[in-house]
Amino acid sequence: MDKAQQDALKKAAGIEAAKLVTNGMIAGLGTGSTVRFLVDELGRRVQEEGLQFTGVTTSRRTQEQAEGYGIKIVDVDDVDHIDVTIDGADEVDKNFDGIKGGGAALLWEKIVATNSNKIVWIVDESKVVDTIGAFPLPVEVIPFGAGHVIKKFEAKGYKPVLRLDADGKEVRTDENNFVVDLHLGRIDHPRELAEDLINTVGVVEHGLFLNMVDTVIVGDPNGPRVMTNGNK
Ligand SMILES: O=C(CO)[C@H](O)[C@H](O)COP(=O)(O)O
């Protein structure tokens, strides 16, 4: 699949998911190239159809895009609930376990997701996998002592790589932390891994989102396909 085809599938999933946002809702808005299509569609509806909703964003990038359309954005601590959060994902398997954080927004994404009544992911079909882990697992790490965290990951065979930008500088999250990507190949025991990562001092959060999502909307060449999680 070339990039244009993949973008078309992402866009179709984003437009389909935008239908879930209705007047008066508080909606969590994720981060990434698929979510950009979602926000474009929500912005269009705000401007052309008078849709009124309040957004809680998972990154400054999404906040800027949404506010550019005149979408009202508030801080996560200024709402007492979030009706639905729509976000992208890097991988998702048939058990609805997934990896997020390719766009370095995993911490805010997980905070918004865990405070949402419903979580919806929008992905193109290449993200639906049998076993997660081919996509390097992002881990958000505090800069102080990050070298030691990386050494501990190396000793455990996690194959960590500190994420750098195009200029060779450490990528910083919206919380000014580093991202370490674990090149695991496959993750057979995600719950054990999640437990180990979150108990490592210096780790703020990891990109394993295990059985959190309610619905996955998959951009498929035959039209958006909906996968519903019956185990939540
Ligand atoms: O988790 C994320 C950002 O931290 C994204 O949702 C994930 O990386 C998918 O991005 P894209 O839609 O660009 O493929």
PDBQT file of the ligand as one rigid body, heavy atoms in Angstrom, charges set to zero:
ROOT
HETATM    1  O1  LIG A 301      -0.162   7.288  19.375  1.00  0.00    +0.000 OA
HETATM    2  C1  LIG A 301      -0.101   8.184  18.586  1.00  0.00    +0.000 C 
HETATM    3  C2  LIG A 301       0.624   9.446  18.845  1.00  0.00    +0.000 C 
HETATM    4  O2  LIG A 301       1.342   9.389  20.042  1.00  0.00    +0.000 OA
HETATM    5  C3  LIG A 301      -0.783   8.062  17.278  1.00  0.00    +0.000 C 
HETATM    6  O3  LIG A 301      -2.140   7.938  17.510  1.00  0.00    +0.000 OA
HETATM    7  C4  LIG A 301      -0.252   6.872  16.557  1.00  0.00    +0.000 C 
HETATM    8  O4  LIG A 301       1.152   7.029  16.431  1.00  0.00    +0.000 OA
HETATM    9  C5  LIG A 301      -0.875   6.737  15.174  1.00  0.00    +0.000 C 
HETATM   10  O5  LIG A 301      -0.482   7.791  14.377  1.00  0.00    +0.000 OA
HETATM   11  P1  LIG A 301      -0.871   7.919  12.865  1.00  0.00    +0.000 P 
HETATM   12  O6  LIG A 301      -2.341   8.158  12.818  1.00  0.00    +0.000 OA
HETATM   13  O7  LIG A 301      -0.068   9.101  12.375  1.00  0.00    +0.000 OA
HETATM   14  O8  LIG A 301      -0.472   6.647  12.170  1.00  0.00    +0.000 OA
ENDROOT
TORSDOF 0
